[in-house]
Amino acid sequence: MQKQISNTPVEKGKIILIMSLFAFTILIMLSGAFFSVFSLVNHISFTVLNAHIHGALFGLMVIYFGIRNYFSVKKLKTEVYKNTSRFSWSNFKKEKTHRLAARSR
């Protein structure tokens, strides 16, 4: 079976917001790469719990979180571009009873 892709146009506002999220994610990854290179060139290190950690490791962490964010935005894009997706405040409510019921099983 093949997925059927609907040819219905996506709202312009959705496209702009998703593209801005992708741009922000790429900026996060680039800033992590820049900080890693800058730290390697200038021998920058930080003291964390009495241990010296090289600044390039922090840059790598920023790159890692940028990559994770990129995949999250990609997943969000598929959900937002669906015809049935609409904004609702109920999407932001936490359902504590649902989590407790799942844990008791």
PAZAPA-4460 file (N, C-alpha, C; in steps of 0.05 Angstrom, whole numbers, plus 32768, in hexadecimal, padded with zeros to 4 digits):
% residues 105
    n_x    n_y    n_z   ca_x   ca_y   ca_z    c_x    c_y    c_z   seq   type   mol
   8011   7FE8   8000   8000   8000   8000   8011   8019   8000     1      M     A
   8009   802C   7FF1   8017   8045   7FF0   8008   805A   8000     2      Q     A
   8017   806D   800B   800B   8083   8019   7FFF   8096   8004     3      K     A
   7FE7   809F   800A   7FDB   80B3   7FF8   7FE2   80CE   8003     4      Q     A
   7FEE   80DE   7FF2   7FF5   80F9   7FFA   7FE0   810B   7FEF     5      I     A
   7FD4   811A   8001   7FBF   812D   7FF8   7FCC   8145   7FEC     6      S     A
   7FBF   814F   7FD7   7FCA   8166   7FC9   7FBD   8180   7FD3     7      N     A
   7FB0   817F   7FEA   7FA4   8197   7FF4   7FBA   81AA   7FFE     8      T     A
   7FB8   81C4   7FF8   7FCD   81D7   8000   7FCE   81DA   801F     9      P     A
   7FE6   81DE   8028   7FEA   81E3   8045   7FE9   8201   8049    10      V     A
   7FDE   8209   8060   7FDB   8225   8066   7FF7   8233   8067    11      E     A
   7FF8   824B   805D   8011   8259   805B   801D   825F   8077    12      K     A
   800C   8263   808A   8016   8268   80A6   8024   8250   80B1    13      G     A
   801A   8238   80AB   8027   821F   80B5   8042   821C   80A8    14      K     A
   8044   8222   808E   805D   821F   8080   8072   8232   808B    15      I     A
   806A   824A   8090   807D   825E   809A   8087   8256   80B6    16      I     A
   8075   824D   80C7   807D   8246   80E2   808F   822E   80E3    17      L     A
   8089   8219   80D3   809A   8202   80D2   80B5   8208   80C7    18      I     A
   80B6   8218   80B2   80D0   8220   80A6   80E0   8231   80B9    19      M     A
   80D3   8241   80C9   80E2   8251   80DD   80ED   823E   80F3    20      S     A
   80DE   8229   80FA   80E8   8216   810E   8100   8207   8103    21      L     A
   80FF   81FF   80E9   8116   81F2   80DC   812E   8205   80DC    22      F     A
   812A   821E   80D5   8140   8232   80D4   814C   8235   80F0    23      A     A
   813B   8237   8105   8145   823A   8120   8155   8221   8128    24      F     A
   814C   820A   8120   815A   81F1   8127   8175   81F0   8119    25      T     A
   8176   81F9   8100   8190   81F9   80F2   81A3   820E   80FF    26      I     A
   8198   8224   8108   81A9   8238   8117   81B4   822C   8130    27      L     A
   81A4   821C   813E   81AE   820F   8157   81C5   81FC   8150    28      I     A
   81C2   81EC   813B   81D8   81DA   8134   81F1   81E9   812B    29      M     A
   81ED   81FE   811B   8204   820E   8112   8212   821C   8129    30      L     A
   8203   8226   813D   8210   8232   8154   8220   821E   8164    31      S     A
   8215   8206   8166   8225   81F1   8174   823E   81EA   8166    32      G     A
   823D   81E8   814B   8255   81E3   813B   8269   81F9   813E    33      A     A
   825F   8212   813C   8271   8229   813F   827E   8229   815B    34      F     A
   826F   8223   8170   827B   8224   818B   828F   820D   818E    35      F     A
   828A   81F6   8182   829D   81E0   8183   82B8   81E8   8176    36      S     A
   82B6   81F3   815E   82CF   81FB   8150   82DD   8211   815F    37      V     A
   82CD   8225   8168   82D9   823B   8177   82E7   8232   8190    38      F     A
   82DB   821E   819E   82E7   8214   81B6   8300   8204   81B0    39      S     A
   8300   81F5   819A   8318   81E6   8193   832F   81F9   818B    40      L     A
   8329   820E   817C   833E   8221   8174   8349   8231   818B    41      V     A
   8338   8239   819D   8340   824A   81B4   8345   823C   81CE    42      N     A
   8343   8221   81CE   8348   8211   81E6   8336   821A   81FD    43      H     A
   831C   821B   81F9   830A   8224   820D   8300   820B   821D    44      I     A
   8300   820D   8237   82F6   81F8   8248   82E6   8204   825F    45      S     A
   82D4   81F4   826A   82C3   81FD   8280   82C7   81EA   8297    46      F     A
   82C3   81F5   82AF   82C5   81E4   82C7   82A9   81DC   82CF    47      T     A
   82A4   81C2   82CF   828A   81B8   82D7   828F   81A3   82ED    48      V     A
   8285   81A8   8305   8289   8196   831B   82A6   818E   831F    49      L     A
   82B7   81A3   831F   82D4   81A0   8324   82E2   8190   830E    50      N     A
   82D7   818E   82F6   82E3   8180   82E0   82E4   8194   82C8    51      A     A
   82FA   8194   82BA   82FC   81A6   82A2   82F1   8197   828A    52      H     A
   82DC   81A3   827E   82CF   8198   8267   82D5   81AB   824F    53      I     A
   82DE   819F   8239   82E5   81B0   8222   82CB   81BB   8216    54      H     A
   82CD   81D4   820D   82B6   81E2   8201   82AA   81D4   81E9    55      G     A
   82BB   81C5   81DA   82B1   81B6   81C3   829C   81A2   81CA    56      A     A
   829E   8197   81E2   8289   8183   81EB   826E   8191   81EE    57      L     A
   826F   81A9   81F9   8255   81B8   81FB   824A   81BE   81DF    58      F     A
   825C   81C5   81CD   8253   81CA   81B1   8247   81B1   81A5    59      G     A
   8253   819A   81AA   8248   8181   81A0   822D   817A   81AC    60      L     A
   8229   8182   81C6   820F   817E   81D2   81FA   818F   81C5    61      M     A
   8201   81A8   81BE   81EF   81BA   81B1   81E7   81AF   8195    62      V     A
   81FB   81A5   8187   81F6   8199   816D   81E3   8181   8170    63      I     A
   81E8   8170   8184   81D7   8159   8189   81BA   8161   818E    64      Y     A
   81B6   8175   81A0   819B   817E   81A5   818E   818C   818D    65      F     A
   819E   8198   817D   8194   81A4   8164   818A   818E   8151    66      G     A
   8199   8178   814F   8191   8162   813E   8177   8156   8148    67      I     A
   8175   8152   8163   815D   8147   816E   8145   8159   8169    68      R     A
   814A   8174   816B   8135   8187   8166   812D   8186   8149    69      N     A
   8140   8182   8136   813A   8181   811A   8126   816A   8114    70      Y     A
   812C   8152   8120   811A   813C   811B   80FE   8140   8129    71      F     A
   80FE   814E   813F   80E4   8154   814C   80D4   8167   813A    72      S     A
   80E1   817B   812E   80D3   818E   811D   80C9   817F   8104    73      V     A
   80D9   816D   80FA   80D1   815D   80E2   80B8   814C   80E8    74      K     A
   80B7   8141   8100   80A0   8131   8109   8088   8144   810C    75      K     A
   808D   815B   8118   8077   816F   811B   806C   8178   8100    76      L     A
   807E   817B   80ED   8075   8184   80D2   8061   8170   80C6    77      K     A
   8066   8156   80C9   8054   8142   80BE   8039   8144   80CB    78      T     A
   8039   8149   80E5   801F   814B   80F4   8010   8165   80ED    79      E     A
   801F   817B   80EA   8012   8195   80E6   8007   8197   80C9    80      V     A
   8015   818A   80B6   800C   818C   809B   7FF4   817B   8094    81      Y     A
   7FEB   816B   80A7   7FD3   815B   80A2   7FBB   816D   809F    82      K     A
   7FA8   8165   808F   7F8F   8175   808B   7F7E   8177   80A4    83      N     A
   7F80   8162   80B5   7F6F   8161   80CD   7F7B   8170   80E5    84      T     A
   7F94   817B   80E2   7FA0   8188   80F9   7F95   81A4   80FC    85      S     A
   7F8C   81AA   8114   7F82   81C4   811C   7F8D   81CC   8137    86      R     A
   7F8F   81E5   813C   7F99   81EE   8156   7F84   81EB   816B    87      F     A
   7F8C   81E1   8182   7F7A   81DE   8198   7F8A   81E0   81B2    88      S     A
   7F7F   81EF   81C5   7F8D   81F2   81DF   7F8D   81D8   81EE    89      W     A
   7F7B   81C6   81E8   7F7B   81AC   81F6   7F93   819C   81EF    90      S     A
   7FA1   81A2   81DA   7FBA   8193   81D3   7FD0   8199   81E8    91      N     A
   7FCE   81AE   81F7   7FE3   81B6   8209   7FDD   81AD   8226    92      F     A
   7FC6   81A1   822A   7FBF   8197   8245   7FCD   817D   824A    93      K     A
   7FD6   817A   8263   7FE2   8161   826B   7FCD   814F   8277    94      K     A
   7FCC   8136   826D   7FB9   8123   8277   7FC7   8111   828C    95      E     A
   7FC5   8118   82A5   7FD3   8109   82BA   7FC5   80EF   82BF    96      K     A
   7FAB   80EE   82BC   7F9D   80D5   82C1   7FA4   80C0   82AC    97      T     A
   7FA9   80C8   8294   7FB0   80B5   827F   7FCB   80A8   8285    98      H     A
   7FDE   80B8   828E   7FF9   80AE   8295   7FF7   809A   82AC    99      R     A
   7FE7   80A1   82C0   7FE5   8090   82D7   7FD8   8076   82D0   100      L     A
   7FC5   8076   82BF   7FB7   805D   82B7   7FCA   804C   82A7   101      A     A
   7FDC   8057   8297   7FEF   8048   8288   8004   803B   829A   102      A     A
   800C   8049   82AF   8020   803E   82C1   8016   8027   82D2   103      R     A
   7FFC   8027   82D8   7FF1   8012   82EA   7FEE   7FF8   82DC   104      S     A
   7FF0   7FF7   82C2   7FED   7FDE   82B3   8004   7FCC   82B5   105      R     A
***
